[in-house]
Amino acid sequence: MHSWRPLPALVASAALLLLGCSHGEPFGPADHSTSDPFEPGITPVRLTYGGGHGPAWMPDGSSFIYSYASSDHSNGSAPSDTCLGVLPASGGQRTASICSRSPFEAETLDVYTQPAPAPDGDRIAFLRGLLDPVTSSGLTSLIVGPFDSLPEGTPLGNDRFPGAHGQVLGIGLLRWLDTDQLVFLGADDGTYSPCASCDPIVIRRWRDAYRRSVTGTTEAIPGSDFATSVAVASPTELYLTFANDGRVVRHDVNTGAEAVVATFDGTMAPRDADYANGRIALVARGIITQLVDDDGQPMQGEDQGGELQIVNATTGAVTPLPSATLLFRRPRWSPDGTSLLAEGYPYQVVTVVPPSGMNTFQDTVVSSVSDIYRIQVP
């Protein structure tokens, strides 16, 4: 069953306030007995039912890999394990499920996320968390291995290490820079005090971008402070977005030199960029918390999704792809650059009737569970 959370419809540069409480009807399960599209002819096309996140295309474009919660791998009352699944590009029935094979699987919460197929098609990088079923704390490692051996592979280190600005407390948004190096964002904790007398709130946020070789060597990318996404154009060139910053920047991996490609209004908060064939797909606008921490540094907080945008990397022209029913996160281009995969979060605008004496108002209610959608892009 999907749970729903009410959030304001507008982006603000301060903390977003919860405005009400509402629940939507749960989404029903679909028949998984076919490999045909679930909803042919509809754009965006829903490819998963029951949840899915972090999609990435396989290099030949015939299928994609993503993460999903597996009810078949549950630790009693604890959350289900998170597995990797492979689906045809048209959706339908999973052709592979990659879950823990450990004889002690019931004793741990096994979480496999952020799959990133290598350009050569033979290997996949992903995050493997072996966590305590009660506290969800434990070790998360970056793994690279041949597809046929997953979830086993070579650990390249864990997601906590000394970073450019202190201890890195988590990594994400994995991409291959070339056949021997990965790029990703590293996170730390910032503190935000809503008022002078309030206790500070600790918020996990992206801090810097890093590259890590398959030999395990890690290096910070210069000039990537507070990056919120990292899209690979070539082994030496990235596209970055930044917290509380409307710019989309072309960035040299080695020197940190940059050039602005496009600029959005500051309230639109571009993020989740991906690049292919001269175009950048990203998310902007939507429902996101933008803050300044107690040290005066930018802080991108909770993100419930936004509107897909296509940026021409040469001219900077922006084409929005709005949806009346979905907010999106983490778009990924197909290898031929003609369609996107993205997490889609259903939303609806509702009228809230507060207690007597207060005016009614409209609120945006967003599902906390995403499915994977495919969007054809002109």
Salt bridges, closest charged atoms under 4 A:
ASP120 OD2 - ARG123 NH2 2.98
GLU152 OE1 - ARG128 NH1 3.87
ASP188 OD1 - ARG205 NE 2.54
ASP188 OD2 - ARG207 NE 3.84
ASP189 OD1 - ARG204 NE 2.43
ASP208 OD2 - HIS165 ND1 3.07
ASP208 OD1 - ARG207 NH1 3.67
GLU219 OE1 - ARG211 NE 3.42
ASP225 OD2 - HIS165 NE2 3.70
ASP245 OD2 - ARG247 NH2 2.96
GLU258 OE2 - ARG247 NH1 3.06
GLU258 OE1 - HIS251 ND1 3.68
ASP272 OD2 - ARG329 NE 3.92
ASP274 OD1 - ARG175 NE 3.31
ASP274 OD1 - ARG332 NE 3.44
ASP293 OD2 - ARG205 NH2 3.21
GLU302 OE2 - ARG5 NH1 3.21
ASP303 OD2 - ARG271 NE 2.96
ASP303 OD2 - ARG329 NE 3.56
GLU343 OE1 - ARG330 NH1 2.91
ASP371 OD2 - ARG46 NH2 2.78
